[in-house]
């Protein structure tokens, strides 16, 4: 089964961007995000380059990284939804770069210019080839020693959106995602599957390095 076309995914997030942002106002305080972003900052403390969020949504991850861990590092956000980009722009500073784009192709990002790439809960909108293309792009833009942090819905089969949407989205196992990352050229340093409170799916958190 194929995931829904990107245009349909964009339309869904355009319609839900404001409610999504309100939901993230509370969710961003979950301990898991502080743990992940705090460890990321330790990993890239001496690594030059920007932090790039390739599915930035409402910008909460980038804003949290800036406010809690690194006031000086440049931030770049990319999202399919123009409304999400507008919300993120309001959350970040005028010196940060936020733009509409597709994680599978990053033509405006120079090779070897990024210290870390993050991607939270967006890979389910891609098929395997799309994930592979994204991984190769992320490897390209990272500096040597740069880090990749991915959070995704773990498992197999489709995601049930219930009455909220008829979008088709796919889950992947931690093994599948690790294999794709390794094939792209990453060294996987950590892969953890954890339950999500009050949610029917587990999450996989994948941390990688560009050697």
C-alpha positions in Angstrom: 0.0 0.0 0.0 1.2 3.5 -0.8 0.9 6.5 1.5 -1.3 9.4 0.4 0.0 11.9 -2.2 2.0 14.8 -0.7 -0.5 17.3 -2.0 -3.2 15.6 0.1 -1.0 15.5 3.1 -0.2 19.2 2.7 -3.9 20.0 2.5 -4.6 18.1 5.8 -1.9 20.0 7.7 -3.0 23.3 6.2 -6.4 22.7 7.7 -5.2 21.5 11.1 -2.1 23.8 11.6 -3.6 26.0 14.2 -5.1 23.2 16.3 -1.8 21.3 16.0 0.1 24.2 17.3 -2.2 24.5 20.3 -1.8 20.8 21.0 2.0 21.1 20.8 1.9 24.0 23.4 1.3 21.3 26.0 3.0 18.3 24.4 6.4 20.0 24.1 6.7 19.7 27.9 6.9 15.9 27.7 10.2 14.7 29.3 11.1 12.7 26.2 11.6 15.8 24.1 13.9 17.4 26.7 15.9 14.1 26.9 16.3 13.9 23.1 17.1 17.5 22.4 19.3 17.8 25.5 21.4 14.9 24.4 21.5 16.3 20.8 22.9 19.5 22.1 25.7 17.7 24.0 26.5 15.7 20.8 26.9 18.8 18.6 28.2 21.3 21.2 31.5 21.6 19.3 30.1 21.0 15.8 29.6 24.0 13.5 26.5 24.5 11.5 22.8 25.1 11.8 20.1 22.9 13.3 17.7 21.8 10.6 14.2 20.5 11.2 12.9 18.9 8.0 9.3 18.6 9.1 9.2 21.6 11.5 5.4 21.8 11.9 4.6 24.6 14.3 8.2 25.1 15.2 8.0 23.9 18.8 11.1 21.6 18.6 13.3 24.4 17.2 12.0 26.9 19.7 12.6 24.6 22.6 16.2 23.9 21.4 16.9 27.6 21.2 15.4 28.5 24.5 16.7 25.7 26.6 20.0 24.6 25.0 21.6 26.9 22.5 20.8 30.6 22.1 23.3 31.2 19.3 23.0 28.3 16.8 21.2 29.1 13.6 17.9 27.4 13.0 16.3 26.2 9.8 12.8 24.9 9.5 11.2 23.2 6.5 7.6 22.1 6.2 5.1 21.1 3.5 2.4 23.4 4.8 2.7 27.2 4.3 0.5 27.7 7.3 2.8 25.7 9.5 5.7 27.8 8.1 3.9 31.0 9.0 3.3 29.7 12.6 6.9 28.7 12.9 8.1 32.1 11.7 6.2 33.8 14.5 7.8 31.4 17.0 11.4 31.9 15.9 13.5 35.0 15.3 13.7 37.0 12.1 17.3 35.7 11.6 16.2 32.1 11.4 15.3 30.5 8.0 11.9 28.9 7.7 10.5 27.8 4.3 8.1 25.6 2.5 9.7 22.5 1.2 9.9 18.7 1.0 12.2 16.7 3.2 13.1 14.4 0.3 14.9 17.2 -1.6 16.7 20.2 0.0 18.1 22.2 -2.9 18.4 25.4 -0.8 20.6 23.7 1.8 24.3 23.6 1.0 26.2 20.3 1.3 28.1 19.9 4.6 26.5 23.0 6.2 24.3 21.4 8.9 25.3 20.3 12.4 22.2 18.3 13.1 19.0 17.2 11.3 15.8 16.4 13.2 12.6 14.9 11.9 9.7 14.2 14.3 6.8 12.0 13.3 6.7 12.7 9.6 8.2 9.6 7.9 4.8 7.8 8.0 3.8 10.0 5.1 6.5 8.5 2.9 7.1 5.1 1.2 10.4 3.3 1.6 11.9 5.1 -1.5 10.8 8.5 0.0 12.5 7.7 3.3 15.6 6.5 1.5 15.7 9.7 -0.6 15.3 11.8 2.6 18.1 10.0 4.4 20.5 10.6 1.5 19.6 14.3 1.5 20.1 14.5 5.2 23.5 12.8 4.9 24.5 15.3 2.1 23.7 18.4 4.1 25.3 17.3 7.3 28.9 18.1 8.3 31.2 15.2 9.0 30.3 14.1 12.6 26.8 15.7 12.2 23.9 14.1 13.9 20.5 12.8 12.8 17.6 12.5 15.2 14.4 10.8 14.0 11.1 10.1 15.8 8.6 7.9 14.1 5.6 5.7 14.7 6.8 2.2 15.2 5.2 -1.0 13.8 3.8 -2.2 10.5 0.7 -1.5 8.4 -1.3 1.7 8.2 -2.1 4.4 10.8 -5.8 4.7 11.7 -6.9 8.3 11.7 -10.5 7.3 12.5 -13.0 10.0 11.5 -10.4 12.7 11.5 -8.9 12.0 8.1 -8.9 9.4 5.3 -5.1 10.0 4.8 -3.1 6.8 4.3 0.1 6.7 6.3 2.5 3.9 7.0 4.3 2.7 10.1 7.8 1.2 10.0 9.7 -0.9 12.5 12.8 0.3 14.2 14.8 -2.4 12.3 13.5 -1.1 9.0 14.4 2.5 9.7 17.8 1.5 11.1 18.5 -0.5 7.9 17.5 2.4 5.6 19.7 4.8 7.7 22.7 2.4 7.5 22.2 1.9 3.7 22.3 5.7 3.3 25.6 5.8 5.1 24.7 6.7 8.7 26.1 5.0 11.8 23.1 4.3 14.0 24.2 5.0 17.6 20.8 4.5 19.4 17.5 3.0 18.5 14.8 2.9 21.2 11.1 1.9 21.1 8.9 3.4 23.8 5.2 3.5 24.5 3.4 6.8 24.2 0.9 7.7 27.0 -2.7 7.6 26.0 -1.8 6.6 22.4 -2.3 3.3 20.6 1.1 3.2 18.9 4.7 3.0 20.1 7.3 5.5 19.0 10.8 4.7 17.8 13.6 7.2 18.4 16.6 6.8 16.1 19.9 8.6 16.6 22.6 8.5 14.0 25.9 10.1 13.1 27.6 11.0 9.8 31.0 9.5 10.0 
